[in-house]
């Protein structure tokens, strides 16, 4: 990732659904960094287009 970010806890829901029409579990972790079209949350590199919802959590 091209930019470092002050780590903040977030909960993320993805747009995708599985074969049963269910959404995958939330990813709850810290933002590690970001680029123009991607964000790193924990060990997950996620395209911004794949995000459904991002909730900022308090420390």
ABEGO torsion letter per residue (X at the ends): XABBBBBBBBBBBBABBBAAGBBBBBBBBBBAEBBAABBBBEABBBBAAABABBBBBBX
